[in-house]
Amino acid sequence: MERSAAASERVTLHGLVEEGHLVPTPIAGVYGRGADFEDVLQRFDGLVGRETASDGAELVRFPPVLPRRTLETAGYLGSFPQLAGTVFSFSGDEAEAVDLAARAAGHEDWSAHQSITDVSLVPAACYPVYPWVAAAGPLVAGGRLVDVGGYCYRHEPSADPARMQSFRMRENVRLGDAGTVAAWHAAWIERGADILSSVGLETDVVTANDPFFGRAGRMLRANQRDQGLKLERVHVVAGEDPTAIMSINYHQDHFGQAFDIRLASGEAAHTACIGFGLERVTLALLAVHGLDVGAWPDPVRARLGLESSP
């Protein structure tokens, strides 16, 4: 795939802001998106949709919040307590409301007047899928394939534009018997590479693991890595650290057991998911092809449909 001559210039947060691709806020890792950035992101999301349309996935979209119990049931807080975003709200009386307002007006700490709600922010687009599928009863023969996406949140403040606190993911989730799900997971290792290379992104597959805590967590981390259950496609640019832009995860029967997702036989279902980080893919495209989207190579623009209006 042809690369733009502008690709040799390192993409920085300053450059992204100067070109209008990102709009800064006072909070690290929280940005608005400019017109060209959003256009490219939406068009890549559309490309994924076109490439997977023949799979016959059920398309569903959830809001960026989910029941706090879902995170608890999934075990998310055992692996990523530092990333979780939980919604708090006011539940006091009139006097407390007056005090809260006064403290807020002076930019003082008013958190004592807040209490936890039943809602948390979605950390990965696939999380609402598991309780939804479980509620429908045992899986039909052949299992289910779900196309899901939307805004996610992880409390990870950073000056690195690739590590946003609020970002979007496009995921496919496969649920079924062990053989079917494992084969689907394996097929996406190369399928993901094909989609990304078609827009000029060179990637490698690396093994990864979740940061499980405690003594048992060390065994879980080793198991994940040894069995290749958690894989990432990382974008490779000479002279820069690789950045994960796609995940390829096989959960075995973890979510099947946690949410009581069953096969017709009564066995716990296996699950896997693949996900594209849409902001990260867009940043990778800007790094490879340059900050001027209008000067990108014609094959890339054609693949994304950039020669037509949104």
N, C-alpha and C positions, 0 to 999 in steps of 0.2 A: 504493500500500500504506500502510495506517495506521501511524503511528509512536507509540510510547509517549511520554507526557509526560516520563518520566524520561530520555529520550534526550538532553536538552539538557545533562545533567551529564557532564563529561568523564570518561572511563574512565581510571583510573591504576592502576599496579601496586599501590599502597597500597590502593585501593578494591577491587581484585580479590582481594587477600589478605584484607582485612577481611570481605568477603562470603563467603569460603570457596571462591571459584572457583579460585584458585591457592594452592598450598602452597609457600612459599619453602624454598630450601636455601642453604647457604653459597656456592654457585657461581652466578655471574651467568648467567641464561638457562636454568637448570635448575629445573623446577618439578614438583611433584605437581599433580594435577587434582582438584578437588572434585566432589561428586556431581552437582550441577546442570550444571557445565561439561562433565563427561564425558557426561552424558545428552544435552545439546544436540549435542555433537560427534558422538556415535554416530547420533543421529537425522538430522543433516544428511548424514552418510556414507550412511545408509540411503536418504535422498532421492535422492542421486546414483545409487545402485544402481537404484532404481525408475525413474528417468528414462532410464537407459541400458540397461535390461534387454532391450528389444526390439532392440537393436543386435546381440545375439548374441555378445558378446565372450567369450573364454575367460577364466574367472576363475582366477587363481593368486596365491598369497601366498608370499613369500619371507621368510626371517629377516632381522633388521636388520644382518647381516654378509654380506659377499660376498668372493670371492677378490680379493686385492690386484691380481692381474694384470688383472682386469676394469677397474679404474680406470686402470691403465697403458695398456691397449689402447684404452679410450674416449678417452684424451687429457685426462682430468679434471685431472690434475696440471699440465697445461700452461695451464689456465685458472683453477683454483681451488686451488693448493697450500696456501693459507692456511686453507682450509676443511676439508681432508681429515682424517679421523680414522683412524689406523692402529693396529691392536692389537699391543701389545708384550707379551712374557711372559718369565718366568724360565726360564733354561736352564743354570744354573750347577751347581757341585758343592755338597757339604754345607757347606764353609767359607763359600762365597759366600752360601748360604741363611741361615746364622747371621748374617752381616754385614748382609744385606738386612733381616732381621727386627729387628736392633738399630737400624739406621738408621730404619726405618719407625716403630718404637716411639717414637723421639725426634723424629719428623716431620722427619727429615733427607732429603737427596736420595739415593734409592736406585735412580735410573734407570740407573746404570752396570751394574746386574745384570740389566737387561732387554734383550732383543733382538727385532727385528722378526719378526712371524709372517707367514703367508701370507694373513691375514684383515684386511680393512678394514671400517669402518662404512659402511653404505649412505648415500650423499649425496642420492640421489633415488630414488624407488620404482621407476622404469623401468629402472635400470641392470642388474639381474639378468636382465631380459627378453632382451636382445640376444644374449648367449652361449647362452642356453637355446634361442631360436628358431634360431640358426645351427646348433646341433648336430643339429637335425631335418632338415637338408638344404634344398634349394630350396623356396621358398614355393609353395603351391598357387595355382591360378588365383584371382584376387581378393584374394590376400594374407591377412594375419591381423590380428585385432583382439584385444588383450589387456587385461583389467581387472586392475590390480595396485595394491597399497597396503600401507602399514605404516609403522613408525617409520624416520625418517631422522636423520642427524646432520651438523651443520656446525659447525666450531670457530669460533664467532662470539660470544664472550661479550658480553652487552649487558644494560643495565637496562631496555631496551624490551621489554615482555612480548610484543610481536609478533615479536620476533627471538629465538626460542628456539634453544638448541643441539640439543635433542632434540625432534622434532615428527613429526606424521604427515601423509602425503600420500595422496590417492586419485587414481590416474592411469588413463587409457586410452592405449594405445600402438597406433598404426596402422602396419602394415608392408605395402608393396606397390610397385606401379609409381608413377612420378612423378605422373601425372595423378590417380590415385585418392587418393593420400596428400595431395596439395596441396588437392584439393577437400574432403577430410575436415577438414583443418586450417582452411580458410577457413570451413566451416560452423560450427565450434565458436566462432568469434568472437562470433556472436550467440547461439548455443545456451547458452554459458556465462552470458551476460548474462541470458537468460530464467530460468535456474535460480536465479541469485542474486537477481534482482529479485522472484522469487516468494516470497522470505522477507524482502523489504523492504530489500535491499541495493542501493544505487545505485552503479554502477561505470562507469568509463571504460576504454577500451583505450589503452595506451601502448606504444610500441616500446621494446625494451630490447636489451642486448647482454651477452655474456659478457666478463669482463675478461681477454681474451687478452694474453699478455705478449710483449715483444720487438717488433722491427720488423715481422715478419710478422703479429703480433697486431693491429697497427693496421689492417691491410688486412682481416683477418677481422672485426674489430669493425664497420668501415664496411660490409662486405658484409651482415652480419647485420641492421643497422639499415636499410640501403637497400632490402633485399628483404623486410623485415617478417617475418623468419624467427622471431624471438623476440618474442612479444607477452605482455603481462601485463594482466589485468583488475585494476584498482586500486579499492579501496573509497574512496569520496569522502565526507568529513564536513567540513562548513563549519568553517573555522578550524584544520584539522589537515592535516598532510602526508598525502597518499594512501598507502595500504599495499597492496602486491600480495597478493591472496588467491587468484589463479588464474593459471596460466601456460599459454600456447598456443604450442608450439614446433614448428617444422618443421626437421628436421635435414638435409634433402635426402639425399644418399647417404653422409653422414659415417659413421654407424654401420654401414650396409651394407658399406662398404669396410673399416672397422676390424675388424668381426667376421666378415666374409665371409658376409653374409646375401645370398643370391642369388635372383633370379627364375628361373622355369623356362628363360628365354632365356639365362641366364648373367650377365645384367647385375646390378650391385649394386642391392639394394632401397633404396627411399627409406623414411624413417621420420618420424613426427611423434608428439607426445604432448601431452595436456592434463592438467593436474593442479590439484586443489584443495588448498590448505593448510588442513587441517581445524582446527588450533588458531587460525589467523588468521581463518578464517570465523567460528568461535565467538566470538572477540574482537570481530569486526565486528558480530555480532548483539547482543552485550552493549552495544556502544557505541551502536547505533542504538535498541535497544528497552529498554535499562536493565538494571541489575544484578539486579533481581528478576524472574526468569524467569516466575514465576507471574503477573506483571502484564503480560506481553507481549500485544500485540493478538491477539484470537481468530483472525484469518485466518492469522497467522504460526504460532501454536500448532497450528492444525489442519493446516497444510501440513507441519509437522515431526512431527505425531502426538504432540504433547506432552499431549494430553488423556487419553492412555492410558498405562498403566504400561509400562516397557521390556520 
